[in-house]
Amino acid sequence: MATKAVHDAPATETSAVTSEQAWRALTKASFAVVSYVTPSGDPRSSGVVYKIVGQRMYVGVAPDGWKAKHIAATGRVAVTATVRRGGIMSLVFPIPPATISFHGTAIVHAPGSPDVRPIIGELGSLIPPEMRDHAAIIEIVPEGSFLTYGIGVSLKEMRDPALARAHAPV
């Protein structure tokens, strides 16, 4: 059976999410799924804890781990960050998180790299002080536009994809 390629839906969203709203939501959140392709062409994704500094996403990883090796091979990633919604209600009701997705370029910095030394203090608890000289840092630079779901809309509006979806320039 033939399969059809899936493409992004046309931009018919009615909500208006700004770049600033998307960056603010990314800065408040801390968990994302990073997808990449292995050197052999297999798709992979990994959950990561991240920190936003400026308009870049930083992830600390083991220098000899799969993420560091595979992401360095192509330098291309897709990211979906989850943004908790619903406050106290989310503890009682099954309220899904909002999401922000984007693609970008990823640079894997070796442990102790002088390229990330100026911002290492801003990464705070992402990398404990005792690990700062031993962790590789993945720097992700978003490109194009953010695809958001549930950002800048009420919880009720999140139930309607036409209202909950939006694009915002990076």
C-alpha positions as CSV (number, residue, x, y, z in Angstrom):
1,M,0.0,0.0,0.0
2,A,1.4,3.4,-1.0
3,T,1.8,6.0,1.7
4,K,1.2,9.7,1.2
5,A,3.7,12.3,2.3
6,V,2.3,14.5,5.1
7,H,2.9,18.2,4.7
8,D,2.1,21.2,6.9
9,A,-1.5,22.3,6.7
10,P,-2.0,25.7,5.0
11,A,-1.8,28.6,7.3
12,T,-5.5,29.2,7.9
13,E,-5.1,29.8,11.6
14,T,-7.2,32.6,13.1
15,S,-5.2,33.2,16.3
16,A,-2.3,35.7,16.2
17,V,0.7,34.5,18.2
18,T,3.6,36.8,18.1
19,S,7.3,35.8,18.1
20,E,7.6,37.4,21.5
21,Q,4.8,35.2,22.9
22,A,6.5,32.1,21.6
23,W,9.9,33.0,23.0
24,R,8.3,33.9,26.3
25,A,6.6,30.5,26.5
26,L,9.8,28.7,25.5
27,T,11.7,30.6,28.2
28,K,9.2,29.6,30.9
29,A,9.1,25.9,29.8
30,S,12.0,23.5,30.2
31,F,11.1,20.2,28.4
32,A,11.2,19.4,24.7
33,V,11.6,16.6,22.3
34,V,14.4,16.9,19.9
35,S,14.2,14.9,16.7
36,Y,17.1,14.2,14.4
37,V,18.4,11.7,11.9
38,T,21.2,9.3,12.7
39,P,24.2,9.0,10.3
40,S,22.7,5.8,8.9
41,G,19.5,7.7,8.1
42,D,17.3,6.4,10.9
43,P,14.9,8.9,12.6
44,R,15.4,9.4,16.4
45,S,13.9,11.6,19.0
46,S,15.0,12.3,22.6
47,G,13.4,14.2,25.5
48,V,15.7,16.9,26.8
49,V,15.7,19.6,29.5
50,Y,16.7,22.9,28.0
51,K,17.4,26.5,28.8
52,I,16.8,29.5,26.5
53,V,19.5,32.2,26.5
54,G,18.9,35.0,24.0
55,Q,17.1,33.4,21.1
56,R,18.9,30.1,21.3
57,M,18.0,26.8,23.0
58,Y,20.8,25.0,25.0
59,V,20.9,21.4,26.0
60,G,23.5,19.7,28.1
61,V,24.4,16.1,27.0
62,A,27.0,13.4,27.5
63,P,29.8,14.1,25.0
64,D,30.0,10.4,24.0
65,G,26.2,9.9,23.9
66,W,23.9,9.3,20.9
67,K,22.5,12.9,21.0
68,A,25.9,14.5,20.7
69,K,27.2,12.1,18.1
70,H,24.1,11.9,15.9
71,I,23.1,15.6,16.0
72,A,26.7,16.7,15.2
73,A,26.6,14.5,12.1
74,T,23.9,16.6,10.3
75,G,23.5,19.7,12.4
76,R,19.7,19.6,11.7
77,V,17.0,19.1,14.3
78,A,13.2,19.5,14.8
79,V,12.1,20.5,18.2
80,T,8.7,20.3,20.0
81,A,8.6,22.0,23.4
82,T,5.7,21.4,25.8
83,V,4.2,24.3,27.7
84,R,2.1,23.4,30.7
85,R,-1.4,24.9,30.7
86,G,-4.3,24.9,33.2
87,G,-2.5,25.8,36.4
88,I,-4.1,23.9,39.3
89,M,-6.9,22.6,37.0
90,S,-4.3,20.5,35.2
91,L,-3.8,18.5,38.4
92,V,-7.5,17.5,38.4
93,F,-8.5,17.4,34.7
94,P,-6.6,15.9,31.8
95,I,-5.5,19.2,30.2
96,P,-2.8,18.6,27.5
97,P,0.1,20.9,27.3
98,A,0.4,23.6,24.6
99,T,3.3,23.0,22.2
100,I,5.8,25.0,20.2
101,S,7.5,23.3,17.3
102,F,10.3,24.5,15.0
103,H,13.2,23.3,13.0
104,G,16.7,24.6,13.3
105,T,20.4,24.2,13.1
106,A,22.2,22.5,16.0
107,I,25.9,23.0,17.0
108,V,27.4,20.4,19.4
109,H,30.0,22.1,21.5
110,A,32.7,19.9,23.1
111,P,33.1,20.0,26.9
112,G,34.8,23.2,28.0
113,S,34.4,24.8,24.6
114,P,35.3,28.5,24.6
115,D,32.3,29.2,22.3
116,V,29.8,28.5,25.2
117,R,32.0,29.6,28.1
118,P,30.5,33.1,28.1
119,I,27.0,31.8,28.7
120,I,27.7,28.8,30.9
121,G,26.7,30.7,34.0
122,E,23.3,31.6,32.5
123,L,22.5,27.9,32.0
124,G,22.1,27.6,35.7
125,S,20.9,24.3,37.0
126,L,20.8,22.8,33.5
127,I,24.4,21.8,34.0
128,P,25.5,21.4,37.7
129,P,28.8,23.2,38.4
130,E,30.7,19.9,38.9
131,M,29.6,18.8,35.4
132,R,30.3,22.0,33.4
133,D,33.8,20.9,32.3
134,H,32.5,17.4,31.3
135,A,29.2,18.1,29.4
136,A,28.8,18.7,25.7
137,I,26.4,21.6,25.0
138,I,24.0,21.5,22.1
139,E,23.1,25.0,20.9
140,I,19.9,25.0,18.8
141,V,19.2,28.0,16.6
142,P,15.5,28.1,15.5
143,E,14.8,28.9,11.9
144,G,11.8,29.9,9.9
145,S,8.7,30.0,12.0
146,F,7.3,28.6,15.2
147,L,4.2,26.3,14.8
148,T,2.2,26.7,18.0
149,Y,-0.7,24.9,19.5
150,G,-2.6,26.4,22.5
151,I,-0.3,29.4,22.9
152,G,-2.2,32.7,23.5
153,V,-5.7,31.0,23.5
154,S,-8.0,30.0,26.3
155,L,-8.3,26.4,27.5
156,K,-11.7,26.2,25.8
157,E,-10.2,27.4,22.5
158,M,-7.5,24.7,22.7
159,R,-10.2,22.2,21.8
160,D,-10.7,23.8,18.4
161,P,-7.6,23.2,16.2
162,A,-8.5,26.2,13.9
163,L,-8.3,28.5,16.9
164,A,-5.4,26.8,18.8
165,R,-2.9,26.6,15.9
166,A,-0.8,29.5,14.8
167,H,2.5,30.4,13.1
168,A,4.9,33.0,14.3
169,P,8.2,34.1,12.8
170,V,11.2,33.0,14.8
